[in-house]
Amino acid sequence: MTRDIRYCGPVWATWTFYLERFCGVLQMGLRSRSQPWANLDKRALRMAYLGQMGARYDLQEELSTYGEHVGDGPRRNKQAYLECM
């Protein structure tokens, strides 16, 4: 959470982003139309498992979605202004 505050600013200004993001993550786990609550339960439980494993075995970096990825370079039609801070 502290890293997120550093990236995005104070929580009162960005709380809706986190809520929408969490709802989107839960929505990706919905696969069954007949038993959606079971899917949501499993998704939330697996997210909790990953969080606990990351905390217990110090795997925050390995489980993190932040950081540099292969596609993080400049895009094709994007201009970079190196002198701008």
N, C-alpha and C positions, 0 to 999 in steps of 0.2 A: 504494500500500500504506500509506503514512503517513496519508493521509486516512482510509482504512478503519480504521486503528488508533484514530485520534481519534474516529471515529464509534462504533465497536463495542467498544473496549477492547483489552486485550492479546491478542496472537495466540494464545497458549496457551489462552485461554478461548473463542475464536470460530473456530478453524480448521475445525471441522466444517461451519460455515455456508458458508464459502467453497468447500469441497470439494463439498458438496451442491449449491450454486449452480452450480458449474462443470459437474457431472454433469447438472444440469437443462438447462443451455445446450446441452451436447452432445446430450442426449436430444431436444431440439427439432429438431435437424438430422437425425435418423433418419427417412428417408422410404422407404427400400427394405428389404424383408425379405430379398431375395436377396443384396444386397451392403451390409450395414450398415457394414462396416469402411471402405468407400470413402466413405460419407456422413460418418462420423466424421472421416476424414482431411481431407475437404474443409472441414468445419466448423472443425476446429482450424486449418487453413491460413488460412482467411478471417479467423478471429479474430486470428491472428498478423499478417496483412496490415493489418487495421484498427489494431492496436496500433502497428505500425511507421509507418504513415501518420500516426497521431496524434503520435508522438514526432518524426518528421522534419519535419512541417509545422506543428507546434504547434497541433494540433486537439483537444487533450484536452477542452476545454470543449464543443466541438461534438459529439464522440463520446461524451461522458460520459452515463451513465444516471442520474447524481445531479443534484440541483438541483431547481428548482421546475418543475412541470409544470402543465398546465391543470387537472387534477383534484386538485391538492394542497390545495385549500381545505377548510374544515370539512365533514364529512359531515352528512347530514340529521338523524340522531338523536344526534349527538355534542355533548357539552357542552364548552365552553372555559372554563378557569379562568385568566384573565389575571393575577390576582394571584400565582399560583403560579409559581415560578422553576424 
